[in-house]
Amino acid sequence: MRRAVLGFAIVALVAVACAPKSTTSAASGSPAQSCAVDSMNLHAPGTLTIATGNPAYSPWYGGKSVAGSDWKSSSFTGDPHTGKGYESAFAYALAQQMGFTQGQVDWIGIPFGKSFAPGPKDFDFAMQQISITAKRAQAVDFSDGYYNVNQALIADNGSPAIGVTTLAGLKDLKLGAPVGTTSLQVIQDEVRPNVEPAVYPDLDTALKDLKNGQIDGVVVDFPDAFYGYADQIVGQFPPIGGQQEQFGLAFQKGNSLVSCVNQAIAALKSNGTLQQLQDQWLTTDTNVPVFS
Amino acid sequence: MVGPGSSPEVYFPEDGPGDPRIPPGGGSRRSRILGGDASQRNVWIAVASTAIFFGVLTIIVVRSPGWPEVKQSFFNGQEFKESFPLIVRKFVRNITIFCVAEVLVLAFALFLAVLRSLPGPVFTPIRILSAAYTDLFRGMPTILVIFLLGYGMPALNLQGVPDSDFFWAIVALVLVYSAYVAEVYRAGIQSVHGSQTAAARSLGLSRWQSMRYVILPQAVRRVIPPLLNDFIGLQKDSALVAFLGVTEGFQQATIIQQSDFNFTPFVALALVYIVFTIPQARLVDRMIARDQRRRQAGATL
């Protein structure tokens, strides 16, 4: 019997040994904190750590790769560290508004899933053309929107998509979109196609299949349509359910930093900086027809 | 290189009496799990020990600081209910992929293994080719082969070359898994004692006939458990075709995960896989046990 007792003790001990490391739960700062650089709830004190994808695509990220950076720039991709491209420029304007210097901004590359995985984050927020939806807001806290985005269809010459002007006309086409994007949602909810859409791990692979002629068109964020990814912009889509789609920054749930960021976004909106950055980095051609 | 079908003077490892992996007389299945002779007291200790171990583990997980968040994003009932039927529907596509691929793999790999087992110096280039193939495709991660074929071949724009992602996904899986399965077959062929070939040849069977009617039937029967193992591996790797834009189970789970920011669809898919593969794993166990019994009974094969 002694051995049995000893056995139980060992079993219990092994189980306890798997206990989580005790973390001091300091994540939830008081909501009434000040928004000074020293007192904000930051992942790394004195530094604003921003997460985005790698590669980082134009026109959201641009410029020549900075020495020592993980990002590689090409004709379709850029380096967040450069301050070029809409999101990069917005990030530095936002940081400046919040009181950070340019050197106090740090970027890390993450797979998309990490921006909303539960648990402590190794960044302050994710900035990756993330559309705000109610479902997603159950998993993360969003900042206020920093860009109103529409979706557009691009296609190569010779595709049956060229010349189509109605949503009904798109029904029988093989359309593609990157996974997890509202572009895919537009195909499913607005076009409601008879052909199953092709879903790709990222924009790159979707465009490869477009070039290979395996799909008739790719749905992308409107500003992406002007980036020469395909021969023609077929048209843009009305917003899903009539609701304007917006990009927001994604924070860990309950992160008190959101209110400070929102203050800064509001300031950038009211002083015209946001609009000026959009005009500078994004082509917003209003002549692209809307599918009816 | 010496194949099993070559001259009988060559030494071949003795065909052992039983499978060394399983100790003889392993006892009933029940008592093996519970550990030792199943006296009443030991059963109770085993039950209590198991209960304490898993009980304490559960309490630790559920009371961990991050549990509410983990529960919300990995074990979300509502999300599960919504995603499960969609995922199952797309999993049918995985079933199609790995069933079609498995049939082709079994045939192609057998062909490769026989080529590699051809005796005589004349066939050296063929043996080299077959070995090179196995080395090449066993040496590359499956995902690379899928990417290279899936995005490379359609880009060639060749007349008559299909450009369906589905097609290339299956081709890639067949190429990779044939390399593994060919090795399994070869092990089976080499495990058949050389005297079998000698006996067949002395009865007047040609080399081909002795391979076809004497060696292969014994070899294949011996390697059925490892073949099934590779089949289970293939089933799991069918998720990799998602990277070509084929919406199968994994891609469907990813779509929901990224649009809802919730990981529950992956848990749902994991469940589908487990329900699918565990019966097969048990089947392999039973086949090994049956094979073991038959050998111990003294039956030749």
Chai-1 contact restraints between the chains, C-beta under 6 A:
chainA,res_idxA,chainB,res_idxB,connection_type,confidence,min_distance_angstrom,max_distance_angstrom,comment,restraint_id
A,A4,B,I45,contact,1.0,0.0,6.0,A-B,restraint_1
A,F8,B,I52,contact,1.0,0.0,6.0,A-B,restraint_2
A,V11,B,S49,contact,1.0,0.0,6.0,A-B,restraint_3
A,V11,B,I52,contact,1.0,0.0,6.0,A-B,restraint_4
A,V11,B,F53,contact,1.0,0.0,6.0,A-B,restraint_5
A,A12,B,I52,contact,1.0,0.0,6.0,A-B,restraint_6
A,A12,B,V56,contact,1.0,0.0,6.0,A-B,restraint_7
A,A15,B,F53,contact,1.0,0.0,6.0,A-B,restraint_8
A,A15,B,V56,contact,1.0,0.0,6.0,A-B,restraint_9
A,A15,B,L57,contact,1.0,0.0,6.0,A-B,restraint_10
A,A19,B,I60,contact,1.0,0.0,6.0,A-B,restraint_11
A,P20,B,S64,contact,1.0,0.0,6.0,A-B,restraint_12
A,F116,B,F261,contact,1.0,0.0,6.0,A-B,restraint_13
A,P118,B,E69,contact,1.0,0.0,6.0,A-B,restraint_14
A,P118,B,V70,contact,1.0,0.0,6.0,A-B,restraint_15
A,P118,B,S73,contact,1.0,0.0,6.0,A-B,restraint_16
A,G119,B,G66,contact,1.0,0.0,6.0,A-B,restraint_17
A,K135,B,D260,contact,1.0,0.0,6.0,A-B,restraint_18
A,R136,B,F261,contact,1.0,0.0,6.0,A-B,restraint_19
A,A139,B,S73,contact,1.0,0.0,6.0,A-B,restraint_20
A,A139,B,F261,contact,1.0,0.0,6.0,A-B,restraint_21
A,V179,B,T254,contact,1.0,0.0,6.0,A-B,restraint_22
A,V179,B,I255,contact,1.0,0.0,6.0,A-B,restraint_23
A,V179,B,Q258,contact,1.0,0.0,6.0,A-B,restraint_24
A,G180,B,Q258,contact,1.0,0.0,6.0,A-B,restraint_25
A,A198,B,G245,contact,1.0,0.0,6.0,A-B,restraint_26
A,V199,B,T247,contact,1.0,0.0,6.0,A-B,restraint_27
A,V199,B,Q251,contact,1.0,0.0,6.0,A-B,restraint_28
A,V199,B,I255,contact,1.0,0.0,6.0,A-B,restraint_29
A,Y200,B,G245,contact,1.0,0.0,6.0,A-B,restraint_30
A,P201,B,F243,contact,1.0,0.0,6.0,A-B,restraint_31
A,K208,B,Y151,contact,1.0,0.0,6.0,A-B,restraint_32
A,D209,B,G245,contact,1.0,0.0,6.0,A-B,restraint_33
A,N212,B,P154,contact,1.0,0.0,6.0,A-B,restraint_34
A,N212,B,A155,contact,1.0,0.0,6.0,A-B,restraint_35
A,Q214,B,P154,contact,1.0,0.0,6.0,A-B,restraint_36
A,Q214,B,D163,contact,1.0,0.0,6.0,A-B,restraint_37
